Amino acid sequence: MTKPTATGLRRYPHTDGYFPDLSAAETAPDTALPCVCTDHCADRCAGECGCQACGTAFSEFCSEAGQFGADGHIVDEQRALAKYRNIGN
């Protein structure tokens, strides 16, 4: 089983480096989704590095922000990435 990286532990400190279990969000880790990001990843990684935890976080954002089309694919990935990475700025 893959373990979270040091960067993953910093990104998801409340769930020991794992994406939160959505059935108990913010309280329990989903041990199938460790964050394997490195210091070379974007501050708000969307999973480009292969990290399934961050890819899931990006998918959750797209779902909540209405960035998925009728077929379930991201409407405009570059626009969705820009919105995702500018949250809080």
C-alpha positions in Angstrom: 0.0 0.0 0.0 1.3 3.5 -0.9 1.9 5.8 2.0 1.5 9.6 1.9 4.5 11.7 1.2 5.8 14.5 3.5 4.1 17.0 1.1 0.9 14.9 1.4 1.0 15.1 5.2 1.3 18.9 4.9 -1.6 19.0 2.4 -4.0 16.8 4.4 -2.8 17.1 8.0 -6.3 16.5 9.5 -6.5 13.0 7.8 -2.8 11.9 8.1 -1.9 12.6 4.5 -5.0 11.0 2.9 -7.9 12.5 1.1 -10.9 12.6 3.5 -13.4 9.8 3.5 -16.4 11.6 2.0 -18.8 9.6 4.2 -17.0 11.2 7.2 -15.4 14.2 5.6 -12.7 16.0 7.5 -12.6 13.4 10.2 -11.5 10.1 8.7 -8.9 9.3 6.0 -9.7 7.4 2.9 -6.7 5.1 3.0 -7.2 4.2 -0.7 -6.3 7.8 -1.6 -2.9 8.8 -0.1 -1.5 12.2 -1.2 1.8 11.4 -3.1 2.6 15.0 -4.1 6.1 16.4 -4.0 7.4 19.9 -3.5 7.4 20.3 -7.3 3.5 20.1 -7.5 1.3 23.1 -7.8 0.0 24.6 -4.5 -3.4 23.3 -5.4 -2.5 20.2 -7.3 -5.3 18.7 -9.4 -3.6 15.3 -9.7 -1.4 16.0 -12.7 1.5 14.3 -10.9 -0.5 11.1 -10.6 -1.8 11.9 -7.1 -5.3 10.3 -6.8 -6.0 12.3 -3.6 -5.5 15.6 -5.4 -7.3 14.4 -8.5 -10.3 13.5 -6.3 -10.2 16.9 -4.7 -10.2 18.6 -8.1 -13.1 16.3 -9.2 -15.0 17.3 -6.1 -14.4 20.9 -6.8 -15.6 20.5 -10.4 -18.7 18.7 -9.3 -19.6 21.4 -6.7 -18.7 24.3 -9.0 -20.7 23.0 -11.9 -17.7 22.4 -14.1 -18.9 19.0 -15.4 -20.9 18.8 -18.6 -23.9 16.5 -19.3 -21.5 13.6 -20.3 -19.6 13.9 -17.0 -16.5 15.4 -18.5 -15.0 18.7 -17.4 -16.5 21.4 -19.5 -13.2 23.4 -20.0 -10.4 21.9 -18.0 -8.1 25.0 -18.2 -10.9 27.2 -17.0 -11.8 24.8 -14.2 -8.1 24.6 -13.2 -7.8 28.4 -13.1 -10.9 28.6 -10.9 -9.6 25.8 -8.6 -6.2 27.4 -8.2 -7.6 30.9 -7.5 -9.8 30.0 -4.6 -9.0 32.2 -1.7 -7.0 34.7 -3.8 
